[in-house]
């Protein structure tokens, strides 16, 4: 029976997303799994968010808390501190879940008790909610820290995780202004089994004002995340493998700077890559491509 199924906590941070917040929560109400609690933390919105949510708050359909603006990761952490579910999911207030997400993931978690975190794919949508792309990066299953050290393959809005993961190894690091999700999933990947299901679970809205579009800031934060992870798990890899991780990372950063015509910045990153591993083939291929295009 549904009542004996695990409770799912749905964590929704929001900030000035009155235009989209109802779409987000309606996509949760439309799920065919009902043993849920919806926790909305309003990170200091100055628009009509509170007024729009008032009927749902009065009916007890959502638990709403308002806080002074402290950033999205703090809002998520505050929601997690009061969540009572055995399983936790995350939905940004400008995005939507697709039908069947919760039931599919709960069923998988119940059938596979050794699995700690399940995630899947996104559809990209525009401001009007129209699908613009269904292409997704390569994703992985298992102890995925080797893949996570190369790039973040876990999409926040598609995740379902056991609450115990966060209780044992922490929530979002508020010192990260961007890429706090990457730091969290990377940290957890050293301890838990991730399973990728090739299913579209969410629709991710791409807008000009989103912080994720700032690649330079994201690389800076990802650099911090990698260094923090190495400090916490120094024996997880051999030194040569750590060197390869950073050589690959700085080469990727160099490529981004090259695309932006920042040749000086590109050279700076390539020098860092060579400092870590001067014989790395990936680094030298990038250098040769640049030389041939000059």
N, C-alpha and C positions, 0 to 999 in steps of 0.2 A: 504493500500500500504506500501511497505517496507520503503519508504522515510519518512512516518509518524510514523514509529516505533521508539522507543527510541534508541539513540546512545549508544553503548557499548564501554567503554574504556578498552582495553586489556593491562595490565601492565606486562612487561617482564623485570626483572632485569637479568643481565648476567655478568659473570666473567670467562674468559678463558674457554668458552664452544663452541669453534669453531666447534668441532666435532659434536655437537648436535643442535646448534642454528637454522639451516635451517629446521631441522625436526620440531622444535617447531613452527616456524612461518608458515610453510607449513600446519601444523595442524589447524592453525587459518584461513589461506586462504581457506582451504577445507570446512569450516563451511558453512551451507546453510542460514546463516544470515549475511547480508553484510553491515549493517549500523554500522560500527565499526571504531575505530581508534586504531592503534597498537603503543604503546609507549615503546621503548626499551632504558633502561638506562644501559650503559656499565660502570661497576664499576672498571675501570682501567685495562681492559684486555690487556695482552701482547702478545696474539696469533693473529690469522688471523681473528678475529671476525669482525672488522671494514671493512676489504676488502671483506669478504663474504656478508656483508649486504649492501655494496655500491650500487649495482644495484637497490635494493628495496628502498633505501633512495632517489636515483636520480629519481625514478619513483613515488615518493610520497606515496609508499605503507606502509612505516613505518616512524615514527618520532623517530629519534635516537639522543641521547645525551651521551656524554662521561664525566665521572667524575674521579677524583683521587680515588683510592681505599678507600672506607669508609664503606664497608659491605653492604650486601644485603638489609637490612631494610631501610637504607638511600637511596639506589637506588629506592626502591619501593616508599618511601615518596616523592622523587623528581619527580617521574613519576606522582604520585597522585596530586602533586601541579600544574601540567599543564594539567591534564586530563579534558576533556570537556563533557564526556558522562554522561548520567543520571544513568547508571548502570556501575559498575566496576567489572572486573574479573582479576584474577592473574594467570600467567603461568610462571613457572621457565623454564629457557632456556635449561635444559636437559630433560624436560618432554614434553608430547604431550597431546593434547585434542583429544577425540574421536568424530566422526561425530555426528552432531545434538545437541551438548552441548548447544550452544548459543540459537538456536531457541527454544529448549525445555524450557530453563530457562526463556527466555524473555516472552514466551507465558504464563508461569506459573505466573510470576510477574505481567503481565498485567491483567490476570484473577483474581488474588488475591492481590489487592492493599494494604491490611493490612500486607502482608508478606514483610519483609525487607531484608532477606538474605536467599538464597537457596543454598544448597550444596548436594553432593552425594558421590559416591564411586570411588576408584582408582583401576586400575589393576597395579600390580607391574611388571616392566620389567627390564631386565639386560642391560649391556652395548650395546649389539647387538640389543636391541629392542624386544627381545623375552619375552613373558609373562611367569612370574615365579610363580605368585599367583594371585588369584582373591578373596582371603579371606579378609574381612574387619571387623574392630571392630564394635561393636554395636553403632549405631548413633541415634540421637534423634531430635524431633521437638518441637516447642513451645518456651517458655521462658526456655532455656536449661541451665541456670546457675547452678542448682543443679548437673546436670550431668557433666558440664564443671569443676566444683570444684573437681571432682574425676579424670577426664582425658580429654585431648583434643580430642574431637570426630569430629572436623571440619577439613576437608582436604583442604588446601589452594588452590590447583590447580583446585578444583571442584566448588569453590565459585562464586556466582554472588550476588552482594550487591548493594543496592541503594547508590548513592554517598552521599546522605544526612547523612547517618549513620556516615561516617568519618568526614564530615564537622562539625557535632555537637559534636562528642565525640572523635575526634582525630584519628591519623594514627598510624603507628608503633612507639613504644618507642625505640629510638636508644640506650638507655642505656643497652638494652638487647642484648648480643652478640649471644645468642641462645634462642630459644623458644619465640622470639618476636611475632610469629604468635599466639601462645597460649595466651600470654598476651593480644593481641588485641581482639581475639574472646571472651575470658573470659570477658573482659571489656564491649564489645558490648552486650554480652548475658544478662547483667543486664537491658538493655534498649529496646532490639528489639526481634522480632519474627523470629526465624530460622525455616526453613522447610527442612527436609531431604527427598530427592527423591531417592528411591532405584534403581538408574541407574548408570552405569559406565560412568562417564564424562571425566575421564583423565587417562593417563598412567604415573605412577610415577617410575622414574628410580632409582634403588638402586645401589650405587657405593661405593667402599671402602673409597674414600676420602671425603664423605659427612659428614658434621658436625653433622647431626642428629644421627649418629651412636655412638656418645659419650654420653652415658647414664648418667654418673656422672655429666657432665656439664649441661645437660638438667634438671636433678633433681634440681640442684642448682638454675637454672634460673626459673624453675617452682615454687620453694619455694618462690622466690622473687615475682613472679606474684601473688601467692596466698595471700601473705602478703600485697601487694599493693592493691589488690582487696578488702581485708577486710578493709583496711584503708579508701578506697573510699566509701565502702558500709557497714558500721558497723551495720546498722539496718536491713540489708537484711535477716539475720538469727538471731536466738536466740543464746546466748553465748554457750549453750550446743551443738548446731548444728555446730557452728564454731569449737568447740573443736573436734567434730567428724570428721570434714573435715581434720584437721591437723593430727589427730590420724591415719586416713586412709592413708593420704599422706606419713607419715613417715614409716608406716608399708610396703607400697609398695616399698619405697626406701630400707628398710631393706631386703626385698625379693631379690632385685636386687644385693645387696651386698653379700647376702648369696650365690647366684648362682655363684658369682665371687670368692667364698671362702674367702671373707673378713669378718670373724666372728667378729672381733673387731668393724668394721664399722657397721655390722648388729646390734650388741648390742647397739651401740650408737644411731641408729635410733629407735630401739624398746624402749629405755629409753625415747627418745623424745616423742614417741607416747603415752607412759604411762603417761608422764607428762601432756599431754593435756587431756587424758581421761583414767584413770587407769582401769575402768570397761568395756572398749570397747571390745566387743566379737571378732571383727575382729582381734584386736591386740593379744588377748590371743590365738586364734586359730593358728596364725602364730608362737607364742612362743611354743605352744604345739607341733606343727609339727616339729619345730627345735629340741626340746628336744627328741622327739621320734626317730629322725634320727641320733642322736649322737651315 
